[in-house]
Amino acid sequence: MSESILLQSYQLGDNTLSNRMVMAPMTRSRSNNKGNVATRLTAQYYAQRATAGLIITEGTFVSTKAVGFINVPGIYSEEQTEGWKLVTQAVHEKGGTIFTQLWHTGRLSHPDLHNGDLPHAPSALNPLAKAYTNDGFVDTVTPKEMTIEDIKQTVLDFKNGAKNAVIAGFDGIELHAANGYLLQQFFNGYSNHRTDEYGGKIENKARILFDILDALEGVIDYAKVGVRLNPTLHNSQGMMLDEDTIPTHEYIVNRLNDYGLAYVHLTEPFTPVDDVPFAVTEVAKHFRPFYKGTLIINKSFTKESGVNIIENGYADLVAYGVPFIANPDLVARFEADAPLNTPDQSTFYTDTEKGYIDYPEMVG
């Protein structure tokens, strides 16, 4: 094998990806409209990046209760679904493959985003983090502990999001069970103090994810479903590692084999965990033996490190985030060993075209 393995095609279910580079899901806050609808600007942004083997869209909220960030598109209304059709059509016209990420922020939200109501969470525990509102990043509050009825409704909300994703023309969906958001809040002992069937032992803490997966039967082919996990999230987004964190994710990843999914999408540590008890420092290497299907790995990869992790057999696809923001032609730049544009971080979460669709492609 050579470094070109990153640029080789890959069969992902019914989709033949043109390369093994994935555009990672990234919030961009460009849906600054009444219905939080994806627009033609959104379509242009993703179409510019359609040479990625696979695009995973920014997280899309599955309900009004799921909201935790301003100006982020949803996928729970008919208007939003119609907006996403513009995006899928634009990407498909460029020959691309696109999944959408279904998202519920849980306690990483704020009453200002819910007409004064408390955000929902497994337990009434403040993550002591930040939520992005019209007033900028503000401190989180103590959330409302979800009832069983709330949990069942959330499962239905994810099911409805998947149904709308199919209608919108997406090639698949990704369930966001990472980065300290609602589903991961159930997995973690620091955020989940429940004593019912959704708390306590590992199987219970993971239950909501499998309830959602079971609810998707008949709505979307499991071969079009991915799951995003962040097993080593620590001291970030209100999450802390404990003795059950890695075993919980091992249980989840192993059980996901039963569903015949499109992929499992893992993230290497956000923060240094070398000295953290219960941590694993190399996520892809650790979890590869637990999963028989396609494994995507994410976190600050270069071209060279992306090639290496595939050649070592730890992952099949590599997700790139910020490099795709600043380089819509990232695949061509990797192929040509060309220099990369520098991203303008001040425009990551603004509501204008600047820093969104105006990054130059390489000349020649």
C-alpha positions in Angstrom: 0.0 0.0 0.0 1.0 3.6 -0.5 -0.2 7.0 0.6 -2.7 6.9 -2.3 -4.9 4.5 -0.2 -6.6 7.6 1.2 -7.5 8.6 -2.3 -8.8 5.1 -3.4 -12.4 4.3 -3.7 -14.3 2.5 -1.0 -17.6 0.6 -1.0 -19.9 1.9 1.8 -23.1 -0.2 1.5 -24.7 0.7 -1.8 -22.5 3.8 -2.2 -19.2 3.7 -4.0 -17.1 6.5 -2.4 -14.6 8.1 -4.6 -12.0 8.2 -1.8 -11.6 7.4 1.9 -11.8 11.0 3.0 -14.9 12.0 5.0 -16.0 15.6 5.6 -16.8 15.6 9.3 -20.0 17.1 10.7 -19.4 20.7 11.8 -21.8 23.3 13.1 -21.7 26.5 10.9 -24.8 28.4 12.1 -25.9 29.6 8.7 -29.6 28.8 9.1 -30.4 32.3 10.4 -34.1 32.2 9.5 -37.4 31.7 11.2 -37.7 28.0 10.6 -34.0 27.1 10.9 -34.1 25.8 7.4 -31.1 24.9 5.2 -30.9 27.3 2.3 -29.4 27.6 -1.2 -26.3 29.0 0.6 -26.1 25.7 2.6 -26.5 23.8 -0.7 -23.6 25.7 -2.3 -21.4 25.1 0.7 -21.8 21.3 0.6 -21.7 21.1 -3.2 -18.3 22.9 -3.2 -17.0 20.0 -1.0 -18.7 17.1 -2.9 -15.4 15.6 -3.9 -15.1 14.2 -0.3 -15.8 10.5 -0.4 -18.5 11.1 2.1 -20.0 14.3 3.5 -21.7 14.1 6.9 -23.6 17.3 7.5 -23.6 19.5 10.5 -25.8 18.2 13.3 -29.4 18.7 12.6 -31.9 19.0 15.4 -34.6 16.3 15.6 -37.1 18.5 17.5 -37.5 21.9 19.2 -36.5 20.2 22.5 -33.2 19.1 20.9 -32.0 22.7 20.2 -28.9 23.9 21.9 -27.3 26.2 19.4 -28.6 29.2 17.4 -29.0 29.3 13.7 -28.6 25.5 13.3 -30.9 23.7 10.8 -33.4 21.2 12.0 -35.0 18.2 10.3 -38.3 17.9 12.2 -40.5 20.1 10.0 -41.8 19.8 6.4 -40.2 23.2 5.6 -36.8 22.0 6.9 -37.1 18.8 5.0 -37.7 20.7 1.8 -34.7 22.9 2.5 -32.5 19.8 2.8 -33.7 18.7 -0.6 -31.7 21.6 -2.1 -28.6 20.3 -0.4 -28.9 16.7 -1.4 -29.7 17.6 -5.0 -26.7 19.9 -5.2 -24.3 17.3 -3.8 -25.7 14.5 -5.9 -25.4 16.7 -9.1 -21.7 16.9 -8.3 -21.4 13.1 -7.8 -21.1 13.2 -4.0 -22.5 11.1 -1.2 -24.1 12.8 1.8 -25.4 11.6 5.2 -27.0 13.9 7.7 -26.3 13.9 11.4 -29.3 13.7 13.8 -28.7 15.6 16.9 -30.1 16.3 20.4 -28.0 18.5 22.7 -29.7 17.6 25.9 -28.3 19.6 28.8 -25.8 21.5 26.6 -28.5 24.0 26.0 -30.2 26.9 27.7 -33.7 28.1 28.6 -33.3 31.1 26.2 -33.4 28.5 23.4 -36.6 27.0 24.8 -38.9 29.9 25.6 -37.8 29.8 29.2 -38.2 26.1 29.7 -35.4 24.0 31.0 -33.5 21.8 28.6 -33.9 18.0 29.0 -31.3 15.6 30.3 -31.0 12.1 31.8 -30.6 13.7 35.3 -30.9 17.2 36.8 -27.2 17.9 36.8 -25.6 21.1 35.4 -22.7 20.3 33.1 -21.1 23.6 34.0 -20.4 24.2 30.3 -21.5 26.8 27.7 -24.5 27.0 25.3 -24.6 29.3 22.2 -27.5 31.6 22.3 -28.4 35.0 20.7 -26.3 36.5 23.5 -23.3 34.4 22.6 -21.9 31.6 24.7 -23.6 31.6 28.1 -23.4 29.3 31.1 -25.6 26.2 31.2 -28.2 25.7 33.9 -29.5 22.7 35.8 -31.7 20.8 33.3 -34.9 19.0 33.8 -34.6 15.2 34.4 -36.4 13.4 31.6 -39.4 11.3 32.4 -39.9 7.9 30.7 -42.5 9.7 28.5 -39.8 12.3 27.5 -37.4 9.5 26.6 -40.0 7.7 24.5 -40.8 11.0 22.7 -37.1 11.6 22.0 -36.9 8.1 20.4 -39.8 9.1 18.2 -38.2 12.4 17.4 -35.1 10.6 16.1 -37.3 8.2 14.1 -39.1 11.2 12.6 -35.7 12.8 11.7 -34.7 9.7 9.9 -37.9 9.6 8.0 -37.5 13.2 6.9 -33.8 12.5 6.0 -35.1 9.8 3.6 -37.7 12.2 2.1 -35.0 14.9 1.7 -32.8 12.5 -0.4 -29.9 11.9 2.0 -27.9 8.8 1.3 -28.0 7.9 5.0 -28.0 9.3 8.6 -25.6 9.5 11.5 -26.8 9.3 15.1 -24.9 11.8 17.2 -24.1 9.9 20.4 -20.8 11.8 21.1 -19.3 15.0 22.3 -21.3 15.3 25.5 -24.7 15.7 23.9 -27.9 13.9 25.0 -27.2 10.3 24.0 -23.7 10.4 25.5 -25.1 12.0 28.6 -27.1 8.8 29.2 -23.9 6.7 28.7 -21.9 8.5 31.4 -22.1 8.1 35.2 -21.3 11.7 35.9 -24.3 12.9 33.9 -26.7 10.0 34.4 -27.8 9.3 38.0 -31.0 7.5 37.1 -32.1 4.4 39.0 -34.7 3.2 36.4 -34.2 1.1 33.2 -32.1 4.0 31.7 -29.5 4.2 34.5 -27.2 2.2 36.6 -25.7 -0.8 34.8 -24.0 -0.4 31.4 -26.9 -2.0 29.5 -29.3 0.5 30.9 -27.2 3.5 30.3 -26.8 2.5 26.6 -30.5 1.6 26.2 -31.7 4.8 24.6 -29.3 4.4 21.7 -30.6 0.9 20.9 -34.2 2.0 21.4 -33.6 4.6 18.7 -31.9 2.0 16.4 -34.8 -0.4 16.9 -37.3 2.4 16.1 -35.6 2.9 12.8 -36.5 -0.5 11.5 -38.7 0.0 8.4 -37.9 3.7 8.2 -34.4 3.4 6.8 -32.1 0.6 5.9 -29.6 -0.1 8.7 -26.9 -0.1 6.0 -27.6 3.6 5.6 -27.1 4.4 9.4 -23.9 5.4 11.1 -23.3 6.1 14.8 -20.9 8.7 16.2 -19.2 8.0 19.5 -16.5 9.8 21.5 -15.3 7.2 24.1 -12.6 9.3 25.7 -14.3 12.6 26.1 -12.9 14.0 29.4 -13.0 17.4 31.1 -14.9 18.8 28.1 -18.6 19.4 27.4 -19.4 18.5 31.0 -18.1 15.0 30.6 -15.6 13.1 32.8 -14.3 9.6 32.3 -15.1 7.0 35.0 -14.4 3.3 35.4 -17.5 2.4 33.3 -16.9 4.8 30.4 -14.7 2.6 28.2 -16.5 -0.6 29.1 -19.8 1.1 28.2 -18.5 2.1 24.8 -17.0 -1.4 24.3 -20.4 -2.8 25.0 -22.1 -0.4 22.6 -19.6 -0.8 19.7 -19.7 -4.6 20.0 -23.5 -4.7 20.1 -23.7 -2.4 17.0 -22.3 -5.3 15.0 -25.8 -6.8 15.3 -27.4 -4.1 13.1 -25.3 -4.2 9.9 -24.8 -0.4 10.0 -23.0 1.7 7.4 -20.3 2.6 9.9 -19.2 3.5 13.4 -17.6 6.9 13.6 -15.1 7.3 16.5 -13.1 10.3 17.8 -9.6 10.3 19.2 -9.2 12.1 22.5 -10.1 15.8 22.5 -7.9 16.5 25.5 -4.7 14.8 26.8 -5.8 11.6 28.7 -2.4 9.9 29.2 -2.6 10.4 32.9 -6.3 9.9 33.3 -7.4 6.7 35.0 -9.7 4.4 32.9 -8.7 6.2 29.6 -7.4 4.7 26.3 -5.0 7.0 24.4 -5.5 5.4 20.9 -9.2 5.1 20.3 -9.2 3.5 16.8 -6.5 1.0 17.8 -8.4 0.0 20.9 -11.9 -0.3 19.4 -11.0 -1.9 16.0 -11.2 -5.4 17.4 -14.7 -4.7 18.8 -16.3 -3.8 15.4 -16.4 -5.8 12.3 -17.8 -3.2 9.9 -16.6 0.1 8.5 -14.8 2.3 11.0 -14.4 6.1 10.6 -11.9 7.9 12.8 -11.7 11.6 13.4 -9.5 14.2 15.2 -6.9 16.5 13.6 -5.6 14.1 11.0 -3.1 15.2 8.3 -2.8 13.5 5.0 0.1 11.4 6.3 -1.5 10.4 9.6 -4.7 9.5 7.7 -2.8 7.2 5.4 -1.0 5.6 8.3 -4.1 4.8 10.4 -5.7 3.1 7.4 -2.6 1.2 6.5 -2.2 0.0 10.1 -5.7 -1.4 9.8 -7.2 0.7 12.6 -9.8 2.5 10.4 -11.3 2.3 7.0 -12.1 6.0 6.5 -10.7 9.2 7.9 -12.8 12.2 8.8 -11.4 15.7 8.3 -13.1 18.8 9.8 -11.6 22.2 9.7 -9.4 21.4 6.7 -12.6 21.0 4.7 -13.9 24.4 5.9 -11.0 26.3 4.4 -10.3 23.9 1.5 -13.4 22.9 -0.5 -11.0 21.1 -2.8 -9.2 19.3 0.0 -9.1 16.0 -1.9 -7.4 17.6 -4.9 -4.9 19.4 -2.6 -4.0 16.1 -0.9 -3.6 14.5 -4.3 -1.3 17.2 -5.5 0.5 17.7 -2.2 -0.6 21.3 -2.4 -0.5 23.8 0.5 -3.8 24.4 2.4 -5.7 27.5 3.0 -5.7 28.9 6.6 -9.2 28.8 8.2 -10.7 32.1 9.5 -12.0 31.0 12.9 -13.8 34.2 13.4 -16.3 33.2 10.7 -17.0 29.6 11.9 -20.3 30.5 13.6 -21.4 33.7 11.8 -24.4 34.0 9.5 -22.7 35.4 6.3 -21.1 34.1 3.2 -17.7 35.2 4.4 -15.7 32.2 5.6 -18.4 29.8 4.3 -18.4 29.7 0.5 -15.6 32.1 -0.4 -12.5 30.0 0.3 -10.4 29.8 -3.0 -9.7 26.6 -4.8 -6.1 26.0 -5.9 -5.1 27.4 -9.2 -3.7 25.2 -12.0 
